[in-house]
Amino acid sequence: MTALVIAEHDNQALKAATLNTVAAAAACGGQVHVLVAGSGCAAVAQAAAGIAGVARVLCVDAPQLGEQLAENLAAQVVALAGSYSHILAPATASGKNVMPRVAALLDVMQISDIIHVLAPDTFDRPIYAGNAIATVQSADAVKVITVRTTGFDPVAAAGGSAAVESVDAVADSGKSALVGREQTKSERPELGGAKIVVSGGRGLGSKEHFDQVMTPLADKLGAAMGASRAAVDAGYAPNDWQVGQTGKIVAPQLYVAVGISGAIQHLAGMKDSKVIVAINKDEEAPIFGVADYGLVADLFSAVPELVSQL
């Protein structure tokens, strides 16, 4: 029984979500192999070889895999699937794009967003915005799985000594092509992997207030910036800052929620954070139900004071 982890990377560096996915794969039992598919990705393959617990790295280096389009990457995974009992990828935008296609091509049921491995064929996954946990058992010969990375502690990025093997690439499907990519450049930590996240909600009232209140706090803490869906919909923050069921799922060491009431969809995206601090003038706000520390106060005076004390 061997598991294959689809590495997430940008052809230069391995994404942290891969380490959590390797932890989930190890819990399934047997060996763990990692597939690094891309273009000019030899450095990523070497980094994957150093991951603790990885027995083998398969490196597929070809121009048609450079952008890791779902059609080509899924075909590559399916070409290798016969040797594996489990195929796993992080439940990120990339993993959610590729893995359903892999499952369909293999004619198996995808097991999505797992948070625990109970047995090689049995997994826990959240449903109803995390208010219930479903235990799923699969009889499929190959388990195609996406992993909620907050459910598994990452393995060590160093200490392993896996062999790197070059694998032939499948032909370009010709079904899709990348037209362009617009990426937001920021010196702040990436939201999905940050150790500290500060998030603002609709209580901030405007984009100007959001920037004036939240930016100094994030700067002091060296934190990533987040926002509730209400704040994003109102234009206070960009879409890629959204935390919640329809945004990013985060579990930092410290999560500071400012002016966020705590709708169930938002709580689904951050309630696994190690320490949660909530600042809200409404003492009945649901966010206080999950907060480790709560401050009932006017955020426009409380947050600047907090920043001055840090």
TORRO-907634 format. One record per residue (C-alpha): residue number from 1; residue in one letter; x, z, y. Coordinates in nm, 3 decimals, m for minus. Layout:
   num   residuo        xx        zz        yy
   NUM         A         X         Z         Y
...
//
This chain:
   num   residuo        xx        zz        yy
     1         M     0.000     0.000     0.000
     2         T     0.157    m0.121     0.322
     3         A     0.026    m0.126     0.680
     4         L     0.107    m0.389     0.943
     5         V     0.105    m0.285     1.309
     6         I     0.066    m0.557     1.573
     7         A     0.315    m0.460     1.844
     8         E     0.194    m0.478     2.202
     9         H     0.463    m0.600     2.440
    10         D     0.543    m0.834     2.729
    11         N     0.832    m1.015     2.553
    12         Q     1.075    m0.778     2.723
    13         A     0.966    m0.423     2.640
    14         L     0.748    m0.253     2.385
    15         K     0.427    m0.095     2.518
    16         A     0.379     0.277     2.453
    17         A     0.046     0.215     2.275
    18         T     0.243     0.073     1.982
    19         L     0.390     0.417     1.909
    20         N     0.045     0.574     1.876
    21         T    m0.065     0.290     1.651
    22         V     0.236     0.339     1.424
    23         A     0.133     0.706     1.391
    24         A    m0.214     0.596     1.278
    25         A    m0.064     0.346     1.034
    26         A     0.162     0.614     0.884
    27         A    m0.143     0.835     0.828
    28         C    m0.293     0.558     0.612
    29         G    m0.014     0.612     0.359
    30         G     0.255     0.378     0.232
    31         Q     0.510     0.184     0.434
    32         V     0.466     0.074     0.793
    33         H     0.574    m0.271     0.906
    34         V     0.559    m0.396     1.265
    35         L     0.487    m0.752     1.374
    36         V     0.652    m0.862     1.699
    37         A     0.511    m1.202     1.794
    38         G     0.614    m1.366     2.119
    39         S     0.870    m1.590     2.285
    40         G     1.219    m1.464     2.362
    41         C     1.119    m1.130     2.213
    42         A     1.434    m1.038     2.017
    43         A     1.491    m0.728     2.234
    44         V     1.139    m0.608     2.156
    45         A     1.201    m0.652     1.784
    46         Q     1.517    m0.441     1.809
    47         A     1.324    m0.172     1.994
    48         A     1.055    m0.180     1.725
    49         A     1.324    m0.140     1.458
    50         G     1.422     0.190     1.617
    51         I     1.074     0.342     1.594
    52         A     1.065     0.643     1.363
    53         G     0.884     0.571     1.037
    54         V     0.897     0.191     1.054
    55         A     1.036     0.033     0.738
    56         R     1.046    m0.332     0.844
    57         V     1.002    m0.547     1.154
    58         L     0.874    m0.904     1.135
    59         C     0.983    m1.109     1.436
    60         V     0.804    m1.435     1.512
    61         D     0.964    m1.607     1.810
    62         A     0.792    m1.927     1.922
    63         P     0.680    m2.081     2.254
    64         Q     0.313    m2.093     2.149
    65         L     0.315    m1.714     2.103
    66         G     0.472    m1.638     2.440
    67         E     0.141    m1.547     2.606
    68         Q     0.000    m1.393     2.284
    69         L    m0.326    m1.584     2.312
    70         A    m0.584    m1.459     2.066
    71         E    m0.620    m1.788     1.876
    72         N    m0.251    m1.827     1.795
    73         L    m0.172    m1.460     1.741
    74         A    m0.472    m1.411     1.512
    75         A    m0.367    m1.711     1.303
    76         Q    m0.018    m1.563     1.275
    77         V    m0.155    m1.228     1.158
    78         V    m0.386    m1.394     0.904
    79         A    m0.091    m1.592     0.763
    80         L     0.082    m1.262     0.686
    81         A    m0.225    m1.060     0.586
    82         G    m0.197    m1.115     0.211
    83         S     0.087    m0.863     0.185
    84         Y    m0.095    m0.577     0.358
    85         S    m0.371    m0.328     0.287
    86         H    m0.414    m0.228     0.652
    87         I    m0.369    m0.425     0.975
    88         L    m0.373    m0.217     1.293
    89         A    m0.352    m0.277     1.667
    90         P    m0.411    m0.050     1.965
    91         A    m0.765    m0.060     2.107
    92         T    m0.641    m0.205     2.434
    93         A    m0.757    m0.525     2.604
    94         S    m0.506    m0.718     2.393
    95         G    m0.602    m0.554     2.064
    96         K    m0.973    m0.594     2.132
    97         N    m0.911    m0.961     2.203
    98         V    m0.718    m1.040     1.885
    99         M    m0.846    m0.814     1.608
   100         P    m1.212    m0.926     1.589
   101         R    m1.085    m1.280     1.535
   102         V    m0.849    m1.155     1.260
   103         A    m1.137    m0.971     1.090
   104         A    m1.363    m1.277     1.109
   105         L    m1.097    m1.507     0.964
   106         L    m1.037    m1.261     0.679
   107         D    m1.415    m1.215     0.632
   108         V    m1.393    m0.835     0.656
   109         M    m1.558    m0.575     0.877
   110         Q    m1.344    m0.452     1.166
   111         I    m1.310    m0.074     1.196
   112         S    m1.295    m0.010     1.569
   113         D    m1.149     0.265     1.784
   114         I    m1.047     0.510     1.512
   115         I    m0.939     0.861     1.615
   116         H    m0.862     1.014     1.272
   117         V    m0.752     0.891     0.931
   118         L    m0.927     1.098     0.663
   119         A    m0.813     0.882     0.370
   120         P    m0.667     0.532     0.332
   121         D    m1.022     0.393     0.330
   122         T    m1.201     0.653     0.548
   123         F    m1.180     0.694     0.924
   124         D    m1.345     0.875     1.214
   125         R    m1.451     0.685     1.525
   126         P    m1.648     0.797     1.832
   127         I    m1.996     0.661     1.904
   128         Y    m2.253     0.727     2.179
   129         A    m1.982     0.759     2.445
   130         G    m1.798     1.014     2.232
   131         N    m2.097     1.246     2.185
   132         A    m2.097     1.183     1.810
   133         I    m1.828     1.102     1.557
   134         A    m1.902     0.849     1.285
   135         T    m1.713     0.866     0.955
   136         V    m1.664     0.513     0.824
   137         Q    m1.556     0.420     0.472
   138         S    m1.445     0.065     0.397
   139         A    m1.436    m0.111     0.063
   140         D    m1.266    m0.421     0.206
   141         A    m0.938    m0.521     0.044
   142         V    m0.778    m0.543     0.388
   143         K    m0.872    m0.290     0.656
   144         V    m0.862    m0.443     1.005
   145         I    m0.841    m0.153     1.249
   146         T    m0.814    m0.088     1.620
   147         V    m0.674     0.251     1.717
   148         R    m0.783     0.467     2.009
   149         T    m0.435     0.567     2.116
   150         T    m0.545     0.901     2.263
   151         G    m0.642     1.013     1.911
   152         F    m0.286     1.001     1.774
   153         D     0.035     1.154     1.905
   154         P     0.302     0.885     1.945
   155         V     0.588     0.871     1.699
   156         A     0.943     0.887     1.830
   157         A     1.064     0.564     1.987
   158         A     1.415     0.623     1.851
   159         G     1.563     0.741     1.525
   160         G     1.450     0.461     1.297
   161         S     1.667     0.192     1.141
   162         A     1.430    m0.075     1.014
   163         A     1.549    m0.419     0.912
   164         V     1.444    m0.708     1.137
   165         E     1.330    m1.022     0.957
   166         S     1.257    m1.355     1.122
   167         V     0.929    m1.515     1.017
   168         D     0.816    m1.876     1.060
   169         A     0.551    m1.926     1.325
   170         V     0.217    m2.091     1.262
   171         A     0.142    m2.413     1.446
   172         D    m0.015    m2.403     1.791
   173         S    m0.394    m2.412     1.748
   174         G    m0.435    m2.604     2.073
   175         K    m0.763    m2.419     2.133
   176         S    m0.657    m2.231     2.444
   177         A    m0.396    m2.225     2.715
   178         L    m0.305    m1.976     2.984
   179         V    m0.400    m2.112     3.325
   180         G    m0.268    m1.820     3.529
   181         R    m0.228    m1.446     3.542
   182         E    m0.270    m1.215     3.838
   183         Q    m0.111    m0.874     3.795
   184         T    m0.116    m0.579     4.028
   185         K     0.236    m0.456     4.094
   186         S     0.274    m0.082     4.143
   187         E     0.556     0.168     4.142
   188         R     0.318     0.429     4.003
   189         P     0.303     0.503     3.629
   190         E     0.074     0.281     3.422
   191         L    m0.269     0.443     3.404
   192         G    m0.306     0.416     3.028
   193         G     0.021     0.593     2.951
   194         A     0.069     0.826     3.250
   195         K     0.132     1.198     3.197
   196         I    m0.056     1.285     3.517
   197         V    m0.365     1.105     3.647
   198         V    m0.558     1.176     3.968
   199         S    m0.901     1.015     3.989
   200         G    m1.143     0.984     4.276
   201         G    m1.518     0.937     4.268
   202         R    m1.811     0.841     4.484
   203         G    m1.787     1.176     4.665
   204         L    m1.497     1.037     4.869
   205         G    m1.746     0.824     5.062
   206         S    m1.535     0.520     5.150
   207         K    m1.219     0.328     5.063
   208         E    m1.050     0.470     5.372
   209         H    m1.124     0.826     5.265
   210         F    m1.021     0.744     4.908
   211         D    m0.680     0.626     5.029
   212         Q    m0.635     0.910     5.279
   213         V    m0.722     1.186     5.032
   214         M    m0.601     1.058     4.695
   215         T    m0.275     0.881     4.781
   216         P    m0.089     1.192     4.912
   217         L    m0.201     1.389     4.604
   218         A    m0.083     1.117     4.367
   219         D     0.248     1.089     4.554
   220         K     0.310     1.464     4.533
   221         L     0.237     1.475     4.160
   222         G     0.401     1.144     4.070
   223         A     0.068     1.050     3.918
   224         A    m0.118     0.735     3.825
   225         M    m0.432     0.661     4.026
   226         G    m0.774     0.642     3.861
   227         A    m1.134     0.617     3.970
   228         S    m1.486     0.656     3.839
   229         R    m1.702     0.350     3.784
   230         A    m1.915     0.449     4.083
   231         A    m1.606     0.446     4.306
   232         V    m1.494     0.110     4.168
   233         D    m1.839    m0.044     4.207
   234         A    m1.849     0.080     4.566
   235         G    m1.517    m0.091     4.639
   236         Y    m1.312     0.226     4.689
   237         A    m1.062     0.132     4.416
   238         P    m0.967    m0.179     4.211
   239         N    m1.118    m0.248     3.868
   240         D    m0.798    m0.169     3.680
   241         W    m0.815     0.192     3.800
   242         Q    m1.148     0.258     3.631
   243         V    m1.150     0.543     3.381
   244         G    m1.439     0.574     3.138
   245         Q    m1.631     0.414     2.857
   246         T    m1.621     0.073     3.027
   247         G    m1.274     0.128     3.175
   248         K    m0.954     0.280     3.043
   249         I    m0.941     0.568     2.794
   250         V    m0.675     0.818     2.903
   251         A    m0.544     1.148     2.773
   252         P    m0.270     1.266     3.012
   253         Q    m0.114     1.610     3.024
   254         L    m0.297     1.668     3.355
   255         Y    m0.614     1.499     3.483
   256         V    m0.735     1.580     3.834
   257         A    m1.093     1.468     3.910
   258         V    m1.180     1.466     4.279
   259         G    m1.536     1.403     4.394
   260         I    m1.640     1.295     4.043
   261         S    m1.971     1.432     3.916
   262         G    m1.886     1.367     3.552
   263         A    m2.133     1.111     3.419
   264         I    m2.120     1.084     3.041
   265         Q    m1.954     0.743     3.061
   266         H    m1.667     0.884     3.267
   267         L    m1.622     1.189     3.044
   268         A    m1.586     0.957     2.744
   269         G    m1.270     0.816     2.900
   270         M    m1.086     1.137     2.992
   271         K    m1.219     1.443     2.811
   272         D    m0.924     1.442     2.566
   273         S    m0.683     1.517     2.854
   274         K    m0.474     1.827     2.787
   275         V    m0.559     2.001     3.119
   276         I    m0.851     1.893     3.338
   277         V    m0.885     2.005     3.700
   278         A    m1.210     1.929     3.885
   279         I    m1.276     1.953     4.259
   280         N    m1.638     1.906     4.361
   281         K    m1.873     2.073     4.609
   282         D    m2.163     2.061     4.358
   283         E    m2.127     2.361     4.130
   284         E    m2.376     2.205     3.887
   285         A    m2.168     1.889     3.842
   286         P    m2.123     1.803     3.469
   287         I    m1.747     1.760     3.521
   288         F    m1.714     2.140     3.530
   289         G    m1.838     2.151     3.171
   290         V    m1.516     1.992     3.045
   291         A    m1.275     2.116     3.315
   292         D    m1.011     2.378     3.236
   293         Y    m0.994     2.463     3.606
   294         G    m1.274     2.399     3.852
   295         L    m1.283     2.436     4.229
   296         V    m1.620     2.429     4.404
   297         A    m1.517     2.318     4.752
   298         D    m1.529     2.039     5.007
   299         L    m1.270     1.793     4.879
   300         F    m1.181     1.681     5.233
   301         S    m1.039     2.024     5.307
   302         A    m0.942     2.139     4.956
   303         V    m0.727     1.839     4.857
   304         P    m0.513     1.830     5.177
   305         E    m0.459     2.203     5.140
   306         L    m0.360     2.158     4.777
   307         V    m0.115     1.885     4.876
   308         S     0.038     2.111     5.141
   309         Q     0.095     2.384     4.881
   310         L     0.259     2.158     4.623
//
